[in-house]
Amino acid sequence: MTHAIRFNKTGGPEVLQWETVDVGAPAAGEVAVRHHAVGLNYIDTYHRSGLYPVPLPSGLGLEGAGVVVAVGEGVSDLVPGDRVAYAGGPLGAYSEVRNLPAHRVVKLPASLSFEQGAAMMLQGLTAQYLLRRTYRVQPGDTVLIHAAAGGVGLIACQWAKALGATVIGTVGSDAKAELARAHGCEHPIVYTRENFTERVREITGGAGVPVVYDSIGKDTFMDSLRCLRPLGMMVLFGAASGPVPPFDLGLLNTLGSLFVTRPSIAAYTAKREDLLAMANELFDVVGSGKVRVEINQRYALKDAAQAHRDLEARRTTGSTILLP
Ligand SMILES: NC(=O)c1ccc[n+]([C@@H]2O[C@H](COP(=O)([O-])OP(=O)(O)OC[C@H]3O[C@@H](n4cnc5c(N)ncnc54)[C@H](OP(=O)(O)O)[C@@H]3O)[C@@H](O)[C@H]2O)c1
């Protein structure tokens, strides 16, 4: 028997329970992984609260790193003892040991620790597809990244800078502004105090930016559209302040033939070859030192509820891991 965080009903962090579970042997096509570290992500709060409905009772969490302890029938490219990490797949990463489909798992390079693996797979692969595929950042671009001091934010700021972009980032406090600045964000804006649309117009000499990466949602979406230059790309990839309500598509015309997309890591990593190529690019950019993965909070896995409280109260910066 091992332990896992599970929940029987949606709600606040208090619904998360530390339970004894019987994992069983991996099924065909699965591997069993003993976690050394588990990643905390904002999406975990959407699953817990019911914003993204899941069948209950359920496990939680989409990201972890550890060692393969058993493989199911038909798994040929992984063996017990392999160091691995993953992002996505069925919920259940908040656990000591779990089974998951082998095709979701990648081998972790020897140069990367389990903690780094658990901290960066989901947020780093997200930064990869946002900057390299959704809107391909070009040298000389000026881009706007919301929640610049967060998990995705710190990785995306560094990566965008490494690609030759000038980064404007929004943050909730002066301390976060300094942190973002130290990670490649040349123009941090404290959006709880400053009007970020006006600041973006000032910084870009009135031109606007070619892309906004917006994970805040309801509170920032409309103003984000007004930061774009004509034919600009609005990338709405999260809802930390709540989901964006329906809006008049005619606005995209009047603001300059804008594009809007609502991407998810699940779609971008659905094909195994894409997942592997994305992971390799992430491992390269971290291995080269261009992107540092900042693990600024660590919690015992059984204290996941407190980690959720801190994340939702905007008390965290960078990445957070849970330790079994
Ligand atoms: N679509 C995808 O594929 C994908 C994948 C990964 C993550 N995401 C999204 O990306 C976002 C960032 O994820 P993360 O795990 O790296 O989290 P995070 O950015 O570390 O934490 C969320 C941050 O959002 C900001 N925020 C602004 N308004 C908020 C509000 N009303 N309530 C709470 N936070 C608020 C806070 O920063 P400030 O205090 O600086 O404002 C907070 O620290 C999330 O929205 C997540 O859902 C999407």
The ligand as a Gaussian input file, in Angstrom:
#p B3LYP/6-31G(d) Opt

LIG

0 1
 N       -3.032000      26.015000     -21.490000
 C       -1.947000      25.371000     -21.072000
 O       -1.418000      24.505000     -21.772000
 C       -1.348000      25.725000     -19.740000
 C       -0.281000      24.988000     -19.256000
 C        0.313000      25.399000     -18.055000
 C       -0.203000      26.494000     -17.359000
 N       -1.280000      27.130000     -17.863000
 C       -1.835000      28.306000     -17.167000
 O       -0.787000      29.219000     -16.970000
 C       -1.024000      29.930000     -15.778000
 C        0.217000      29.882000     -14.938000
 O        0.353000      28.595000     -14.378000
 P        1.428000      28.340000     -13.246000
 O        1.202000      26.955000     -12.764000
 O        2.758000      28.736000     -13.757000
 O        0.932000      29.350000     -12.094000
 P        1.621000      30.706000     -11.597000
 O        1.766000      31.639000     -12.749000
 O        2.842000      30.351000     -10.835000
 O        0.538000      31.241000     -10.598000
 C       -0.534000      32.002000     -11.034000
 C       -0.221000      33.503000     -10.978000
 O       -1.272000      34.193000     -11.632000
 C       -1.319000      35.506000     -11.128000
 N       -2.702000      35.911000     -10.886000
 C       -3.292000      36.993000     -11.433000
 N       -4.547000      37.088000     -11.023000
 C       -4.770000      36.086000     -10.181000
 C       -5.901000      35.696000      -9.411000
 N       -7.068000      36.366000      -9.446000
 N       -5.786000      34.590000      -8.633000
 C       -4.643000      33.902000      -8.592000
 N       -3.539000      34.227000      -9.311000
 C       -3.598000      35.323000     -10.091000
 C       -0.489000      35.545000      -9.838000
 O        0.704000      36.259000     -10.134000
 P        0.728000      37.855000      -9.834000
 O        0.521000      38.007000      -8.359000
 O        2.072000      38.294000     -10.284000
 O       -0.391000      38.446000     -10.625000
 C       -0.180000      34.082000      -9.578000
 O        1.052000      33.919000      -8.926000
 C       -2.290000      29.360000     -15.149000
 O       -3.376000      30.158000     -15.518000
 C       -2.379000      28.012000     -15.800000
 O       -3.681000      27.523000     -15.860000
 C       -1.872000      26.770000     -19.028000

